Amino acid sequence: MFNRIILLCRPGFEKECAGEIMEQANLQSFPAYIQTNEDSAYVSLVSSNELNTRELITKINFRQLIFTRQWLATSKNSLSLPETNRLSDILNTINTFNETFYDVELDYADTNEGKSLSKFCKQFKPHLVNALKKHHLLSAHSRWRLFLFFTDSLNVSIGISAVDNSAPDSMGIPRLKMPGSAPSRSTLKLEEAIHWFLPATQQTQLIRNGMSVVDLGAAPGGWTWQFVKRDCLVTAIDNGPMQKELMQTGMVEHLQTDAFTYAPKKKVDWLVCDMAERPLHVSRLIARWFTNKQCENAIFNLKLPMKKRLATVHECIDLLQQKLTEANIKHTIAAKQLYHDREEITVCILITTKLFHKNTKKKFPQMNADERRYNKL
């Protein structure tokens, strides 16, 4: 019986994760309540009257959930496993679903306690995959992904989620390697943002050779580095120093001036910003760049306060929507707390709305990566 949704999130952001899934459940007139613990890194949405959460996770667009990394529809009762022969009880539960599955994901909470399960999950997964194959429960044509969420090695919640309406990476965490030549680890924020917000098939069209970029708060150049790597010309705005090697590429102009008063001489293709400023202050600045027709697209971070974080996100997104709509700018705004973010979210605004992922029956572009993963099972 699918009467619960488990949502994985960043530790410390359970309240925000719970708040937005309750908002979505209310929009679907789905009566439910929340179960969670502080710093647990996951939230449970439980049906109040045993309604099926399997249908709910197909109605809500996963990409609208800012603070959720991954999710699954499951039972509110977890399965207690014996110390030996765990597969038998797990397969008995899976068989009650009456489904085949595209692939299988083994998850745990992103906490120190949860991470202790990493080795167990890696060792257990091949045995589970072999058992699923033996029982003909894996199919390249299935729309469902099978999930096992472990709270410890003897207690698991087993559930499902749609392949095209969940995170493509296990636990919603992309495995990105820190580039050795990048000036700072902040470069991973932008790399993750590019992969998350921009369809894989169109990334080389949206960011291509010769494009113009302004990076507000650029020093030492972590975000600038991502665009230089893609052969773009960057104007870096920051009073601090830029990495010497980055400046030697000849593709960066460094201006030591105020990011809130700087204006480009002509419209640029991309505006990016990762400054430790008040989120509403940054939102007004980004909105001004668009309404003044100074940029075509933007990716930027909003540093969140300690309290009323979800309300702050709504306030900032509403302001951006209002300003761009009043200026008759056709746009789409998407936001996500990425894995490499901390006390912040990342926002992307594109003028061309067709470039964003839609909540349709068609599979998202990430399915190409999923298909390769299935072939390896």
N, C-alpha and C positions, 0 to 999 in steps of 0.2 A: 504493500500500500504506500503510494507516494503521497505523504502528507506533510513533508518538510522540505525546505530548501536550505542547504548549507552553502554559505558564501565565504570564501577566503579573502582576507584583506591584510593590510599592513598592521602589525601590532600597534595598539594605541588608537586605531581608527575604527574600532568596532561600532561606536556610537554613530559615526557618519555613515558607515556601511549599512547599519540597521535603519537609519533614518531614510535613506534613499530607496531601499527595497520596500519599506512600508509605504512610501509615497507611490511607488509603482503598483504595489498590491492594491492600494486604495483606488487608484485610477481604473483598475480592472474589477473593482467591487469584490475583491477577494478578502474575506475576513480572516485575519491572522494575528499572531502575536510573536514577539521576539524573545529568544533565549540567547544569552551570551555572557561572557565574563570579561572583565577588563584585561587588556593585553593578551587575550587568548588567540588573536589573529584569525578568528572566524566567528560567524554569526549564524544563528538558525532562525529562519522564518517558519513558524509552525501554523498549519491550518487550524482555525478555531472550530470548524465543524466537519473535519475529515474530507474537505474538498481535495481534489487531485492536483498536486503541485506540478505534475508532469505537464499538464496543459498550460499552467501559468508560465513556466520557463520557455514556452514557445511563443507566448504573447508579448512578453517583455523583451525588448531589444537589449541584448547583453552590453552592447557598446554604449548604451545610455547610462550605464552604471559606472560612476566615476571612481568609487572607492572599492569596488569588487574586482578581485583578481581572477577568480574562477568560481564556478557554482555547479551544483548538482541537485537534482530532485531525488529525494530518498525517503526513508521511513523515519519517524521520530524515535523509533526504537532501534538502537544499534545492535549489532550481532556480537555476542560473546563467543570467542573461539577457544578450542582446546589448544594445549601447548604443542600437540602433535596432530598431524593430518588436518590442518586448517582448510585445505582445499575442498574437502567434502561438504562442509557446512556452507562455505562460500558458494559453491556451485549449486547447491540446493536452493539457496536464496536467489541466485541469478536466474535459474530456470523458471522461477515464478513470474519473471518479467515478460516471458513469452516474446522475446526479441532477440535479434542478432545484433552485433555491435561492430562498428567500424574499427575501433581500437580500444585499448584499456589504459587508464591512467591511475596511478597510485599516488595519493596525496597525503599530506600531513600539515599541521599548522606551522607557519613560518616563525617559530619561537625556538629558543635554545632546547627546550624539552622536545618540541616537535622534530627538530633537525636530527635528534638522536635516532629517529626512525629511518633516516635516509638509507643507511646501509642495509637495514632489514628489507625495505621496499625494493631496492635494487636487486637483492638476492632472491626475493620472493617472486618478483614479476615474471621472470622467464618460466617458472613452474606454472604460474597462473595462465600465461599466454599459451603454453603447450596444452594445458587442460582445456582451455577455451577452443583451441583448434580441434582437439580430439572430439569434443562434443559439438563441433560445427556451429559454434557461437560467434565466430568472426566472419564478417562479410564486407567486402569492399563497397557494397551497394547500400549498406545500412546508413541511416541518417543519425544514429545514436552512438555516443561514446559512453563506454562503461567506466564508472568511477568507484574506487575504493578509498574512502577517507579514514585513515587510522588515527585514533587518539593514543593508542599504544599497540604493541604487537598482538594483543589478544582481544582488542575491541575495534570494530570497524563498522562504518556506515557504508552501505552499498547503494549506488544510485546511478542515474543517467543524466546526460545533457545532450542537446543537439550539437552535432559537429559544427554546423554553420552558425551557431548562436552561443558560442562559448569561447574561451581563450584558446588560441592555437598552441600555446606553449604549456607544458606541464606545470600545474599550480599557478598558471598565469605569469610565470617568471621566465623571461627570455635569457638564454645563455649567451651573453655578450662578452667578448674578450677585450680587456683594456689595451688599446693601441700603445705600443711602446714609445712612439714619438709624440703622442698627444700631450698638451701642456698640463691637463688636470683631469681628474676622474669625472668632472661634470660633463665631459664629452660623451659619456655613456648615456646621460639623460637625453641629449639631442638625438643620438643614434637610435635609442629605443623609441623616441617620439616619432621619428621618421618612419620606422617600421610599423608602428602602431597606427598612425593617422593617415599615412599615404599608401594607397593600394600598391602592392608590390609590382604589378604590371605597369604602373605609371610613374614610379619614383624617378626613373631616369628622364622622364619628360617634364616632371614638376621641378626637378633640381638638375640642371644641365650646364654644360660648358658655357662660360661667359656670362652667366646670370649675375645680377647685382644683389648684394646682401648688405644690410646694416645690422650690426650686432651691438645692442645696447648693454653696457656693463660687461664688456668683452673680456677683460683681463682675467687670467693670463692667456686666454684664447681657446679654451676647451670647445666652445660652440663654433667659433670661427674655424677651427681645425677641420670640423666635419664638412664645412662648405668648401674650404680650400682643397680638401681631398677629392671633392666632386668638381673641381676646376671652376669654382665660382670666384668672383671678385668681391672682397669683403671690406667694408668700412667699419673698423672697430672703434667704438666710442667708450672710452674709459680713462680716468685720470691715472690709473695704475699701469704698470709695465706689462707689455705683451712678451710672449716667449720669443727669444732671439731667433731660433730656427724657423719659426712661423713667419716672422717678418722678412727673413731672407728669401722666402719663396717669391717675393715680388708681387704677390696677389692680395696683400693686405695693406690698407692705408689706416694708420692709427692716429686718431684725433683725440687729444686730451681735452675734453670739453664736457659740459653738463648733458647727460643723456635726456633730461627732461626739456631742454631748450633746443637741442640740435634738430635741424631740419635738412633733409637732402635737397640738392639742387634740382633733381628730377626723380620721378617715381622709380622705386626699386622693386625687384621681383620678390624679395623676402625681407621681412623684419623679424629678428629674433631677439629675445630679451630674457635674461636670467639675473635679475637684480634683487637684492634683499631690501625691498621697499614694501610699503603697505599695499595689499592686493587691490584695493579700490583705486589707489593712486596710479598703479600700473595699468589697471583696466581703462581708466580715463585716458592715459597716455596712448595706449594701443588704439582705442576708439578714435582719437584725434588723428592718428596717422592714416587710418582708413578714410575718415570723413574728409580729410584734406587731400585725399588721393595721392598719398606719398608712398604707399606700398600695395602690392598685389596680394600677398599672403603673409601669414605670421604664425610663429610658434613662440610661446612665452610661458614662463612659470609664474604662478601666484603663490607667494609665501603665506601660509594660513596662520591665523592667531591661535592661541591655546584654547580659547572658548568660542562657541558659536561658529565652528568651522563650516558646517553645512550651510548655515544661513549666510555666511560670508560668500561662499561659492555661488549660491543663488543670486545674491546681490550683484556680484561681479558679472556673471553671465547675463543676467537681466539687463544690466547697464549696457553691455556690449551689443546685445540684441536690439535694444531700443535705439541706440545711437546709429547703428548701421542701417536699421530699417527706416529711421527718419530721414536718412541720407539717400534712400532708395538704392542701397547697395545690396545686390543679391549675393547672399553668403550662406555658409554653413559653419556652425561653431561646434567643435567637439572638445571634450575635456576628459582627462584621466589622471588618476594618481598612479604614475608609472612605478615599476619596481625600483628604479634608480632615483626616484624622488624621495624626499624625506618629509619635512613638515610643509608640503606644498602639493600643488597639482600642476599639470601641464595642459595648456590650452592651444588648440590649432584653429585658425580661421582661414578658410579658402574662399575666394570669390566664386570659383566655379563649383557649384553644388554637386554636379554629377560625379565629382571625384571622390566623394565620401561613400563609405560602405552603407548600403541600404538594408533595412530589415525586411527582406523579401524571401521567397522560397529558394532563390538561387544561392548557391554556396558562395562564401566570401573568397577572395583571392588566396587567403591563407590555405585553402584546401589543397593547393598544389604541394605545399610542404607536408600536409597531412597525408596525401597520397603516397609521397615518398616514404613517410614514416610507416605507413601500413605495409608497404612492400618489404620492409625490414623485419616485420613481426614474424 
